[in-house]
Amino acid sequence: MRLSAASIWLFAIAGLIFAMILVGGATRLTDSGLSITEWRPLLGAIPPLSAKEWANAFALYQQIPEYAIQNRGMSLEDFKVIYWWEWGHRQLGRIIGLAFAVPMVLLFLARRLSRTDLPELGLIFLLGGAQGAIGWWMVSSGLADARLDVSHYRLATHLGMALVLLVLVVLAAWKRALPVTGLAPAPRALAWWIGLALGLAVLQAILGGLVAGLDAGRLNTDWPLFQGKLAPASYWDLSPWWLNLGENIASVQFNHRAGGYILVLTLTALAIGAQRARGASRAVKKWLWACAGLGWLQAILGVAYLVWHAPFAIALAHQGGGALLIAGLATALAFTRASPAPSRLSDGFRPIAANA
């Protein structure tokens, strides 16, 4: 496959977003996210360079509840460790912004991009800027009101936006790469099912963000049962009932578990069903099998995270695996759109359940 300059650039951006998701996960796992208590999009790129500047940054951190309640007595050297994680996370965001904006302008000037590319790429750029604002909105929630962590709702929103950006960039990259491949389109029904699986994967990751924000994965570590039963007895303990979907630790963790089972079965059925679809390319089938395999690996990592009591490496691998799965499904979806799709909704593809 011969890639265009624009597609290479966008694949590189997708790689940077994936790295950002991993660094963000590490920042959360090391409790580093509240170490920088100011939002300075430009000047914040320069870290403390003197003993006085480090003392000032540490003094600001000592004013927030996390230090007073959880980290009182922390040394300056320990503070520097968490500071560098958060600074690196923010700095990578700045790098992604520059790596997107500057090459985009240069590619337009070189006529490797046209005016028709502006709406799609402009939307991605604006959403990237919004993601920076969402990040500060998330951090600010943990700086007051005796909180030790950021709002889990805002954390899930921040993660969800990162995954949406990853999907959009991957689709945009393949859109500019596939016209030279000559691939035939897949059945439209297959594209619809892949889109559904992609939506389920993003939703499952957002549910994982809620679990992470509540530290729910460190509780209820029995498996395959939950508190000794198929479902937690405390699922509906909160009132009104809808609070259980986002505030009840047992319910949030159970929803993520159940979502994982549904997603793995959906991916497996999709990969099997695609083998029977008339017109589905080998590339689509291979990507769907890869996604099904990655889905099972994600399930294994999730269980290992629970029963081994949340080790750092497995937690980070689980978050990275979720991002890879979403990127893989976006790729499979892009390959179904290599050229105009058939006009009929159903062209030989049935999900496996429909053939049973």
Beta strands, then each sheet from edge to edge (+ up, - down):
end
